[in-house]
Each structure stands twice: as C-alpha cells, then as structure tokens.
Amino acid sequence: MSSHSSPPGTGRKLTWVVLGLAALVTTMLCAFALPSLHSGPHHIPVAVTGPQEATEALRANVDADAWDVRLYETSTAVQSAVEDREVTGGLALTDHGVDVYTATAGGPSATSALTTLGEGLAAQHTTHATVHDLVPFTDDDPRGAGLTSALLPMIFGGIFPAMILNGTFPGHRGIRTRLTGALLFSVVAGAAVAAVLQFATHSIDGTYGLTSLGIALGVAAVSATLLGLQALLGTAGFALGSSLMMLLGNPLAGLATGPHWLPGGWDTLGQLLPPGASGTLLRVNAFFDGAGAGPPVLVLTLWVVVGAALALLADRRGTRTTAPRLTG
C-alpha cells in the first residue's frame, strides 16, 4: 500500500466539506444581496391625525406595502407615539399645512421616506410641510456613524473571546471556565463600548449604565452561543455559530437603516438573531429611554440561556464519559 494513500472515508468527508462551504457561500450571497436588492419602505408604521376625510383619503391612497397608517386623535398623541416607538414617524394634517414628525435616530431611511411623503402630501394641497425631528442623532454625530459602526465590534466582541477562551481553557474541564470568562468579558466590553460611544465620540445619549448593560447582553448572547455550540459540536459548531452571526446576523441587523427598510421576513429574521436584537437594544437605550426594549432583551436572553444550556449539556456528557468505572 502506498504511503500517500488517504484514510478510508476521506472522499466522502471532503465531499461534505465542499458542499457545506458551497452552501455557506450561497447563504452569504443571499443574505447580503437579496435584502439590498429589495430594500425600501416595508410596512413602516406611521401615525396620522387630522380631519377624517383627509386622513381616510391618505390611508386609501398610500402604498399599503410601504406604509402601515395608524390614525390618532391629536398631534400630541402622534408625537408621543413616535417618542415611545409605537410608530416610526407621524403626519399631522392641519389648516396651516402638514406637520411631519420624525425620529431620525430610529431609522434615517424611514425618516427620509416619510419626509418625502409629507412634502408630497403638502404639495397636493398647495400648502407646506414642516418637519419636526423628535428624536435626532447627537449634534456631534448627526448622521449616526458611531451607532452604525458599533455593530461589528459587538459581533466580534462575542466571537473573539469565545475563540481565545477555547484555546486557553480547552477540553471538557474548561467548559465552565470558558463560559464564566465569556460572561465576565461581556460586562467589561459593554462598559467599554458604551463609554467610547457616549463619552469619546458623543454618538449616543441615554443612561450610560443602561446602555452598557444592553451591549453586554448582546456580546454575551454571541459568545455564549458560540461556546455552547463548540462544546457540543466541536470546531464545526463554532464555525456554524460564527457564520450565523456574521453572514446572516450582520447584513440583516438593519442598524444603519432601521429594520423596516428590509423586505418582509428578512427584517423579522434579523431581529431574532443576536446582532439585530443587539443593535435595536442599543438604539432604544441610547435614544428612546429604553422604550420598546422588551423584545430585544427577551431575544438576547434566550440566546444566552440556549448557549449556556448547550455548554452545560456538553459538560454533563463529558463528565459521564470521563467518570471512573467501578469494578467488582
């Protein structure tokens, strides 16, 4: 037999690896390309108030696939709905013109589209539109560049610690140490990232402690998931988790545009993954005083719990495997 011959099963294993990599590249292409090709307003919730005839006409004439029009009694109610994240923006039809209420920090693309809608409506009635940005970005970062740039550090802040902890504390005996280290690092990372965004770049407002805890929860969701998958499935599990976070979670997070700018289905999937939930939680803590934080907190907590459960399951299996057998 030749010394260069491959071990049995090599061809089959190579086939599965090639197919898996091909599926990964295809998924990456779909996740990055398809949402971009079909991006735009998708059922953006907008509050409208004014004379019944005018509001009903607006409701009947706007693109129902783009706008989810919700009627409110007064302009004050519209403003409150925008500030509480019940809606993305609002329109108040008055005798003096059209008041457009926006929240740029909640989604710049939706704000631009709503402003265009309000100006077009005002032009139809030969009047003018006045834009009121109720929740803007900070004066030092009016375009929200700092907020958008925070996503990748939060993702890598979960991936890199999991990778380093796996190498530093390998094997079954290191599972609990790795998990503890990841959770502790998440708290430190949350405090550091929030400090940079709030005190160094002045990109966000809000309560520092609340923002840092939200970031920590997002980092913990990524790292706990990767550690759990690696402990249970090995290198393949870590690769699967990392791909999920980067190749699906990153492009579907909608942090730069807001989730309503992604096609239906893609936006929901993005918000169910840690990067999307982390971005939303950062946004609401930094600019909306935590309004609407419940769903992303729940999503991230579930990812942490699942990751920890997978790690503890692997730990239990390892304990059974290594336990000494008593002989009679």
Disulfide bonds with the S-S distance in Angstrom:
none
